[in-house]
Amino acid sequence: MLIKNLEGLFLYGTNSFLCSQGQEHISVKAGEVRVFTFSFLMNLNQGDYLLSCGISAGNPLGEMVPLDRRYDAIMLHVIRKVEFWGLIDLASTFKSHS
């Protein structure tokens, strides 16, 4: 999956292999239906973003063959109570030391 802003800047991308730290190896048979879930914190500033997704075959450490890609398939509309400057919320904290 890949998230980018409306100007086309890639903000985040991952896949099942990266998310599982190389532990997830998925095999399927023709006609088999599988459901997969990615979870992540939506630490983006208020605005609209595009989500792309796809599926590939092969070795994640070697050659991958794209089987299907859906670029900019889903628009994510992010709403925040308090905006900040920039695109990504790094969840900064603040303390005053006297």
N, C-alpha and C positions, 0 to 999 in steps of 0.2 A: 504494500500500500504506500501511497505517496500523497502528502499534503503540500499544496502550494497556494500562494496568494493569487489574486486576480491578475497581477502583473506577470505571473509565471515563475516567480521565485520559489525554488524548492525549499520548504521549511523543515520537512521531516520525511524520512522514508525508512521502511523496514520490511522484513518478510518473516515467515515462520521460522526459518533457520536462524536468523539473527536474534529474534525475540527469545528463542529457546536456547541461545548461546551454543548452537550447534548440536543440540540434543534431539531435536525433532526431525525425523526422517519419515515422510509420508508416502505411502504406496496406496494406489487405488486401482481398481479394475474397471474396464469399460462398462458404462451404464451405472456405476455406483454413485450414489449421492452422498456427499459429506457436507457438514456445516462446520465452519471455523469462525473463531471470534478473536478480534484484536481489541485490547483495552488500553487506554492511555489517558493521561490528564490533558485536558484542553486548555493549556497555558498560553493561548493566543489572545491578542488584543481583540477588542470588539470589531467585528467586520465579517466579510464573506470570504470563504476559502473553498478550494476545490480538492476533492478526494478522488484519486485514481486507484484502481485495483487491478489485479491480474493473477494469472496462474502460469507457472512454467514447469517444465520437466527437465531433469538432468541433475547434475551434481552442483550444489551451491558453491563449492570451492573450485569448480572447473567450468565446463561449458553448460550453459543454461539455454533451453529452447523455449521461447515464449509460446504458450498455447492459446491464450486469450488475454487481451488487455482492454480495459475500459478507462480511457483517459478522461479526466474531468467529469466523471460520471455522477458525482454527488456534490451538491453545493452545501457547505456547512455555514450556517449563520450563527456567529458567536455573539452573545450578549453578556456584558459585564456590568456589575453595579458600579465599579470604579475603574475607569480606564487608566492607562499608563502610556508612556512614550515608547515607541518601537512596536515590534511584532510579537515578541515572545516574553511571557512573564517568567522571570527567573526566581520568583518567590523570595525576593530580598526581605530581610528583616532590619530593624533599626533599633538601637538603644542609645540613650543619652547617658554619658558617664560624667559624674560630677566630682 
